[in-house]
Amino acid sequence: MSILEVSNLKKTIEKIIDNPPEGLTVYKEGVLIGKNVTIEEGATILPPTIIMDGAKIRQGAYIRGSAFIGEGAVVGHCTEVKNSILMAG
């Protein structure tokens, strides 16, 4: 799979999680993270979610699943994200 199929983001992310590419590690079941990812205290991350290298998840952020957080992207303080792709920041 070379690009996310936005028409069914959840299924696409689940396929990637089932066969994680090199460089992504399991943060918890259904959540993959890259290198140098910052997840601050109080952030909630539900599956399926992929967080790429250098992304920052701020305090109180709520990622409700079906989310792809791009390289260097920031999910701000008390922000809610669901069924979303955040491009590289």
C-alpha positions in Angstrom: 0.0 0.0 0.0 1.7 3.2 -1.1 -0.8 5.8 0.0 -3.6 6.1 2.5 -7.0 5.3 1.0 -9.0 8.1 2.5 -12.3 6.6 1.4 -12.0 4.1 4.2 -9.4 5.5 6.6 -10.1 3.1 9.5 -9.6 0.0 7.4 -6.4 1.4 5.8 -4.9 2.2 9.1 -5.8 -1.2 10.5 -4.1 -2.9 7.6 -0.9 -0.9 8.2 -1.1 -1.7 12.0 -1.4 -5.4 11.2 1.8 -5.3 9.2 3.8 -2.4 10.6 6.5 -0.9 8.4 10.0 -0.6 9.7 10.5 2.4 12.0 7.1 2.2 13.7 6.7 0.6 17.1 3.7 -0.5 19.1 2.8 2.1 21.7 -0.2 0.1 22.8 -2.6 -2.3 21.0 -3.8 -0.7 17.8 -1.5 2.3 18.1 1.8 2.7 16.2 4.3 5.4 16.8 7.5 6.6 15.1 10.8 7.8 16.5 11.0 10.9 18.7 7.3 11.2 19.3 6.2 13.2 22.3 3.1 12.2 24.1 2.4 14.5 27.0 0.7 13.5 30.3 -3.1 13.4 30.1 -3.3 12.7 26.3 -5.7 9.9 25.3 -5.0 7.9 22.2 -7.5 5.3 21.0 -6.9 2.7 18.2 -6.5 2.6 15.3 -4.0 5.4 15.2 -0.6 5.9 13.6 1.7 8.7 14.8 4.8 9.4 12.6 8.3 10.5 13.6 8.7 13.7 15.6 5.0 14.3 16.1 3.8 15.9 19.3 0.7 15.0 21.2 0.0 17.8 23.8 -1.5 17.5 27.2 -5.2 16.7 27.2 -5.3 15.8 23.5 -7.9 13.2 22.6 -7.3 11.1 19.6 -10.5 9.1 19.1 -9.1 6.7 16.5 -9.0 6.3 12.8 -6.2 8.9 12.9 -3.0 9.3 11.0 -0.7 12.0 12.5 2.0 12.9 10.0 5.7 13.5 10.7 6.3 16.5 12.9 2.6 17.3 13.2 1.2 18.7 16.5 -2.0 17.7 18.1 -2.5 20.7 20.4 -3.5 21.0 24.0 -7.1 19.7 24.6 -7.6 19.1 20.9 -9.9 16.3 19.7 -9.1 14.3 16.5 -11.1 11.5 14.9 -11.2 10.1 11.3 -8.4 12.4 10.3 -5.1 12.7 8.5 -2.8 15.4 9.7 -0.1 16.1 7.2 3.6 16.6 8.1 4.1 19.6 10.2 
